[in-house]
Every structure is written in structure tokens, then in C-alpha cells.
Amino acid sequence: MKRIDIDSELCSRCGLCEKSCPVGAITLHDGLPAVEASCTLCGACADLCPEGAIAVDRSQAETTQAGHKGIWVFVEREEHDELTSVSAEILCEARRLSRRTGDDVTAVFCGAGGAELRGSLECCGADNLFLLENAQLEVYNTELYTEALVNLIARHRPQIVLFGGTSTGRDLAPRVAARLRTGLTADCTALDIDAEGNLVQIRPTYGGEILAHIICPHRRPQMATIRPGVMKGTGEAPRKTRIQVFDSDLISVRVRTRILEEIKELSRFSRLSEADVIVSGGKGMGSAENFKFLEELADVLGGAVGASRSAVDEGWMTHHHQVGQTGKTVSPKLYIACGISGALQHLMGMQDSKRIIAINRDAGAPIFKVADLGIVGDLFEIVPKITGLLRENKGVLSSR
Ligand SMILES: Cc1cc2nc3c(=O)[nH]c(=O)nc-3n(C[C@H](O)[C@H](O)[C@H](O)COP(=O)(O)OP(=O)(O)OC[C@H]3O[C@@H](n4cnc5c(N)ncnc54)[C@H](O)[C@@H]3O)c2cc1C
């Protein structure tokens, strides 16, 4: 049965359909489009056709899912050549899911030197490492990475593709999903497989009031970004990871952005997504200089420094440090909120922290509702005291 119909009378032979196809399933013969078997019935060509000459029978779309296999994880690397913690967390979760679906777990890495990650990938239970090696992929670029990944996905047809909720993952995943005409759930905190074999993508919504369970039953691959720090690996038995190297034809990609300069974040206190401890300051800090009290406390605890939007709007900290709805979502082992009232938009970014300590001089501040430990008082007295006590007892604490 024909699943896609092209009316040659209406077709103006403009060729837009060929360019729009994310999986390269349309070729022009004497200007007229011909559709190949790799067509996923995404409908991109029909949506773009100016003459309305293309009709897609989407009721057949489900049958295109049959050939989709494998769980892919887009992995990222730290500056010092290690796998990022969120990549490791997602790989272990993918391994767990694979026990239900019977799929292979594949790590996908773009750029040079990915083979060095093999040891870490084996520990996380990855069956395969797909390396997209191309000089143009050495530095992250949205358009080039999208093209490379979309081509690889179209060729290998994975069932599930997962990304870390990092700045790269949050930039890349929506674009790849849009090109493949599939769904994407952002910022998942848990994953599951339902009775029909769909990926259940679980994420807090309405300010954390409810957990939404989202499925993508009619499109493949199923895609999600995963909040860093929420999925803890279960200690996988190491596997042998097979490496396959792919080159990508990126010559035709129109690159509209260019990296002019890379400015390294100098402060060691800015790595919020990866930190086990975050000491955050709000409007109650009173000035940029006063954040030194929080840096001292973070230093003793080996943590990072966060900020509320009010503190960022005041110019006391850069947006890089902002926690909340329009900043970073974090879930460290310990979050210490100093001079932060606890507005809903701030809570959305930190309420999944394992332990929360709040310091505020207003006993009625809403932050105390989510805190495990609340200290009512002046932060300028309390924070230096805690820092001093921790310093004095550092030897005792670290020996425990
Ligand atoms: C669309 C939208 C998105 C937003 N996104 C974010 C976001 O991502 N992150 C975010 O944080 N906010 C966000 N906000 C803003 C949010 O609504 C609040 O305005 C903001 O979080 C308040 O910051 P704050 O708690 O630092 O300041 P305030 O609400 O002014 O609270 C300051 C607190 O400090 C206490 N305090 C003052 N001095 C001391 C002292 N010496 N010792 C102890 N306590 C003291 C006070 O009692 C008070 O509770 C957003 C708002 C909107 C509308």
C-alpha cells in the first residue's frame, strides 16, 4: 500500500522536498521526487511543499517503528578527557532499561579522541561506541552536530536516544528531534518502559507538584534529556565496548554560527551541575563582595556557589550560577540556601536536592517549607561560624 503520494500534475519540481527530508529518502528524477523505502513518514516534505502536491498517510507511521533497535546515549567529555558524570549516569540507566527491552546500549561521541573514553564506557555497560570523527566536529557547533547525528540516527534507526541536560544536550536534542519529526521530553528525572515497550519519560511539572509520565507512541526514536545527578548507576558489570568510527559528510551544511573565542570559566565554584554541595546566595547577601562568605563555605565543603535570580539581576553573580526555572536545575547531595526567600521559580531548580539547609532571618520564609534543616538568623553571623567550625574539625570529619 502506498504510504506517500506525490501528485505529478501539481508538483512544480522545485526540489524543496528533497532538501527538507531529514533521512535523505527523496531523490529527484527529471525534477520529480521519488520516495525511497527509508522514508519514515515524518511529513516534513508535505509540510513544506508549496503546491500541496504531497500527501502522507500517517496512519501507517507506526509500521515504520518496527526496524528501530537500540538505546543510544549522546556522551560528553570533561576538559580532562573523562566522561562527564551525567553521561555515566545515563549510560547506567540505559543499561537498566535494556534489560527490559533487550536492546544494545550505544554511546555516541562526536569529535576527536573519543576512543579514550572506552574504559569508562565499559564500566558503564556500553555495548558499542559510535565515534563521529570529523575535523569539523572538534568544537561543538549546533548545525554540524545536528547534521551528523541526524544522519547517523536515520541510518541506524535507534529506538531511544538520550542526552544529558547539559548546555550542549539542551541545545542539540530539540534540534535533532525537530529534524527527525519526533518527540522530546526535556529534563527527565526518571525513565521506565511500559507494557507496550514505550519509553516512559518522567519529569516534574507544575512547579514539582506532579510527576508527568510522557510517552511517544507513534514516532521513533523516542528522545529525552536527563537532569544531571538524578540517576545513580547501579554498578554495572563491565562489558567489552566495540568501537565503530563514522565519517560525516558535512560539506553541504550551512553553518550560521562560528566560535570566535572560548572564554574558560575561571572560578572553580561555577560547576553547579556536577557539584555534590551547592552553597547558594540570594538578595539577602546584600552585595557581590559578600558572596566571599559563601565561597569560603563552599571551599571547605568542596562545593560550588549558586545564586537566586535576584542576586544575578543585581549583578552580584553571573547567570552561569543561577539556580531555578530560568537558570540551572540542580540536585546535589546538599544545598545550602542563604538569604533566599524560596520563590516557586527558585524551588523548581533545587527542590530535588537530597538535603536542603536554609538560613534566613525571616522565620516565615517559604524556603523553610522545603528545608530539611532551617536556621533562623542573620546569615552574616551564621555562615562564617559554620565555615570556622568545619575548618577546625576538617581532620575529624574527613577521617569518618
Ligand atoms: C518567569 C520567571 C522566572 C524566574 N526564574 C527564576 C530563577 O530561575 N531563579 C530564581 O531564583 N528566581 C527566579 N525568578 C524570580 C523569583 O520569582 C524571585 O523573585 C527570586 O527567586 C527571589 O530571589 P531571592 O530569594 O534572592 O530574593 P528575595 O525574595 O528578596 O528574598 C531575600 C531573602 O533574604 C532574606 N534575608 C535578607 N537579609 C538576610 C540576612 N542578613 N540573613 C538571612 N536572611 C536574610 C530575607 O528574609 C528574604 O527571605 C523568576 C521569576 C519569574 C517571573
The ligand as an SDF file (V2000), in Angstrom:
LIG
                    3D

 53 58  0  0  0  0  0  0  0  0999 V2000
    9.4120   33.8580   34.7210 C   0  0  0  0  0  0  0  0  0  0  0  0
   10.2520   33.9500   35.9610 C   0  0  0  0  0  0  0  0  0  0  0  0
   11.3730   33.1620   36.0580 C   0  0  0  0  0  0  0  0  0  0  0  0
   12.1630   33.2120   37.2120 C   0  0  0  0  0  0  0  0  0  0  0  0
   13.2580   32.4080   37.2930 N   0  0  0  0  0  0  0  0  0  0  0  0
   13.9610   32.3960   38.4490 C   0  0  0  0  0  0  0  0  0  0  0  0
   15.0710   31.5340   38.6060 C   0  0  0  0  0  0  0  0  0  0  0  0
   15.4580   30.7900   37.6960 O   0  0  0  0  0  0  0  0  0  0  0  0
   15.7100   31.5450   39.7980 N   0  0  0  0  0  0  0  0  0  0  0  0
   15.3420   32.3370   40.8400 C   0  0  0  0  0  0  0  0  0  0  0  0
   15.9820   32.2900   41.9020 O   0  0  0  0  0  0  0  0  0  0  0  0
   14.3140   33.1900   40.6990 N   0  0  0  0  0  0  0  0  0  0  0  0
   13.6230   33.2530   39.5340 C   0  0  0  0  0  0  0  0  0  0  0  0
   12.6080   34.1460   39.4050 N   0  0  0  0  0  0  0  0  0  0  0  0
   12.4380   35.1840   40.4410 C   0  0  0  0  0  0  0  0  0  0  0  0
   11.6870   34.7000   41.6720 C   0  0  0  0  0  0  0  0  0  0  0  0
   10.3060   34.8760   41.4700 O   0  0  0  0  0  0  0  0  0  0  0  0
   12.1120   35.5210   42.9090 C   0  0  0  0  0  0  0  0  0  0  0  0
   11.9050   36.8880   42.6450 O   0  0  0  0  0  0  0  0  0  0  0  0
   13.5660   35.3180   43.3100 C   0  0  0  0  0  0  0  0  0  0  0  0
   13.8690   33.9550   43.3980 O   0  0  0  0  0  0  0  0  0  0  0  0
   13.7900   35.9600   44.6730 C   0  0  0  0  0  0  0  0  0  0  0  0
   15.1600   35.8850   44.9790 O   0  0  0  0  0  0  0  0  0  0  0  0
   15.6440   35.9410   46.4780 P   0  0  0  0  0  0  0  0  0  0  0  0
   15.0080   34.8620   47.2590 O   0  0  0  0  0  0  0  0  0  0  0  0
   17.1240   36.0070   46.4500 O   0  0  0  0  0  0  0  0  0  0  0  0
   15.1600   37.4010   46.9480 O   0  0  0  0  0  0  0  0  0  0  0  0
   14.0290   37.7980   47.9530 P   0  0  0  0  0  0  0  0  0  0  0  0
   12.7390   37.1960   47.6160 O   0  0  0  0  0  0  0  0  0  0  0  0
   14.0900   39.2840   48.0490 O   0  0  0  0  0  0  0  0  0  0  0  0
   14.4820   37.1580   49.3300 O   0  0  0  0  0  0  0  0  0  0  0  0
   15.5950   37.5860   50.0600 C   0  0  0  0  0  0  0  0  0  0  0  0
   15.5720   36.8070   51.3750 C   0  0  0  0  0  0  0  0  0  0  0  0
   16.7670   37.0760   52.0740 O   0  0  0  0  0  0  0  0  0  0  0  0
   16.4340   37.1270   53.4720 C   0  0  0  0  0  0  0  0  0  0  0  0
   17.4790   37.9020   54.1350 N   0  0  0  0  0  0  0  0  0  0  0  0
   17.7890   39.2080   53.9200 C   0  0  0  0  0  0  0  0  0  0  0  0
   18.8690   39.5330   54.6580 N   0  0  0  0  0  0  0  0  0  0  0  0
   19.2350   38.4380   55.3650 C   0  0  0  0  0  0  0  0  0  0  0  0
   20.2680   38.1610   56.2890 C   0  0  0  0  0  0  0  0  0  0  0  0
   21.1730   39.0870   56.6640 N   0  0  0  0  0  0  0  0  0  0  0  0
   20.3350   36.9080   56.8030 N   0  0  0  0  0  0  0  0  0  0  0  0
   19.4400   35.9580   56.4720 C   0  0  0  0  0  0  0  0  0  0  0  0
   18.4470   36.1710   55.5820 N   0  0  0  0  0  0  0  0  0  0  0  0
   18.3610   37.3890   55.0350 C   0  0  0  0  0  0  0  0  0  0  0  0
   15.0560   37.7500   53.5160 C   0  0  0  0  0  0  0  0  0  0  0  0
   14.3850   37.4100   54.7080 O   0  0  0  0  0  0  0  0  0  0  0  0
   14.3980   37.1560   52.2850 C   0  0  0  0  0  0  0  0  0  0  0  0
   13.6850   35.9770   52.6000 O   0  0  0  0  0  0  0  0  0  0  0  0
   11.8110   34.1120   38.2680 C   0  0  0  0  0  0  0  0  0  0  0  0
   10.6690   34.8920   38.1460 C   0  0  0  0  0  0  0  0  0  0  0  0
    9.8940   34.8170   37.0200 C   0  0  0  0  0  0  0  0  0  0  0  0
    8.6660   35.6760   36.9300 C   0  0  0  0  0  0  0  0  0  0  0  0
  1  2  1  0
  2  3  1  0
  2 52  2  0
  3  4  2  0
  4  5  1  0
  4 50  1  0
  5  6  2  0
  6  7  1  0
  6 13  1  0
  7  8  2  0
  7  9  1  0
  9 10  1  0
 10 11  2  0
 10 12  1  0
 12 13  2  0
 13 14  1  0
 14 15  1  0
 14 50  1  0
 15 16  1  0
 16 17  1  0
 16 18  1  0
 18 19  1  0
 18 20  1  0
 20 21  1  0
 20 22  1  0
 22 23  1  0
 23 24  1  0
 24 25  2  0
 24 26  1  0
 24 27  1  0
 27 28  1  0
 28 29  2  0
 28 30  1  0
 28 31  1  0
 31 32  1  0
 32 33  1  0
 33 34  1  0
 33 48  1  0
 34 35  1  0
 35 36  1  0
 35 46  1  0
 36 37  1  0
 36 45  1  0
 37 38  2  0
 38 39  1  0
 39 40  1  0
 39 45  2  0
 40 41  1  0
 40 42  2  0
 42 43  1  0
 43 44  2  0
 44 45  1  0
 46 47  1  0
 46 48  1  0
 48 49  1  0
 50 51  2  0
 51 52  1  0
 52 53  1  0
M  END
$$$$
